[in-house]
Amino acid sequence: MRNMTRRWLITGCSTGLGRALAEAVAASGQQVLATARRPETLEDLRDRYPRTLATCVLDVRDPDDCHNAVHAALARYGGVDVLVNNAGVGHFGAVEEVTDADLEAQIAVNLVAPWRLTRLVLPLMRAQGFGDVVMVSSTVGRTALPGLGAYAAAKYALEGMVETLALELAGSGVHVMAIEPGMYATEWGASLTESAEHLPAYASVVEPMRAGVRALKSLPVANPPELFAAEVLRLIAADERPVRTPVGEDAWTMLLDAAQRDYTALLNARPVPAAV
């Protein structure tokens, strides 16, 4: 079963990691339904791989779009063997600056949407006795960074859902995996939404992080998205797939540093933000 030609459904394929993965899957001869809010951004891939890649409109926040995408995969390929919940959005703002609306938007895209799509494909996978659900999480799903509290909260919750689902699917032939990318050269940092209010009390803590995240695509340490795609293909083809796995050498380094972080020393060394 590990060597078969799989049928993939991937969200968020217009740019970055999702686009690189959709192209890699199609180039490998496997079948992929590549989705995006604006599927016209995928026309060049569809023209390049007419036998293995189809496209579909999908705004993951829209329940009807989610249902339609799964039905499109069924109509085109007869099923779904690999669901990759890649679509996501980041938000920048200190916890005190994040409004209810900001937080709800992060939860809607980064947690509710992948949960919904997973719920839609699981009956198909359980019926056929095999399948893989891949959640594109983040190293921020296991470690915190200043200014990314809302994003981290959504990814932490997503990884909690993954661990729970892995236990629930034991013995079914269906596997779930959270992939935690490190730094990749994508537009993610440039596309971050931001809180409307910027409190001076947090400027010294969050401003350096904001600048680094915004410049992510041009950082020398950022990996090309093609390396991410190759690693996902390798993981799906392997006999053993971990429930959680960092992707990228820097991802392993970041999580190791986080596990060894001395919060007491860190907080004692940093002045407490002044009241404003």
Secondary structure, DSSP 4 states (H G I P E B T S, - for coil): -TTSPPEEEES--SSHHHHHHHHHHHHTT-EEEEEESSGGGGHHHHHH-TTTEEEEE--TT-HHHHHHHHHHHHHHHSS-SEEEE-----EEB-GGG--HHHHHHHHIIIIIHHHHHHHHHHHHHHHHT-EEEEEE--GGGTS--TTBHHHHHHHHHHHHHHHHHHHHTTTSSEEEEEEEE--BSSSTTTT-EE-S---GGGHHHHHHHHHHHHTGGG-TTPBPHHHHHHHHHHHHHSS---SEEEESHHHHHHHHHHHT--HHHHHHHSPPPPP-
